[in-house]
Amino acid sequence: MATQDDVRRLALALPEVVEATDRFAFSVRNGAKEKGFCWAWNERVEPKMPRVPNPGVLAVSVADLETKDILLGSDPDTFFTEPHYNGFPAVLVRLEVVDLEELGELLIEAWCVMAPRKLVRELEERLSRDGPERP
C-alpha cells in the first residue's frame, strides 16, 4: 500500500524533479518545458461537473501504448484507465494496492520518459554503479 507521501518522497528523490504548487503533480525540466510524469487523477464524480482530484489514484506516464497495454493486462486490480486517457501513454494506479517497490519502479520509468537523455544516462550510470538501491 502506498500513499501520496510515498509518491512525493520517491518522486522528489529523482534528479531535478519539481512538485507543482497548485495540485499534486511532479515534473522534470526537459529543455524549456517542465514535463509531467505523475499526477493525481482527476475523476468525474458527477456528470457534466468538473473533475475532482482523487488522492487514491495516481496517473503515471509510460513509454508507449504497448507498455500501457501490458501494465493494464498484468494487474487490473492495480492498473486501470478511462476513456479520457484513450490513446495517451499513461496508466492510472490505485495507491492502496500498489506496493512501494513497484511504485518506485513506475516512477523511475515515468521520469525516464520525460527527462532529458543526458539526465537519464546519468541516473542509469548511478543506479548501475550503486547497485539495486533506488533513489
Order of alpha helices (4+ residues) and beta strands (2+ residues): alpha-beta-beta-beta-beta-alpha-beta-beta-alpha-alpha
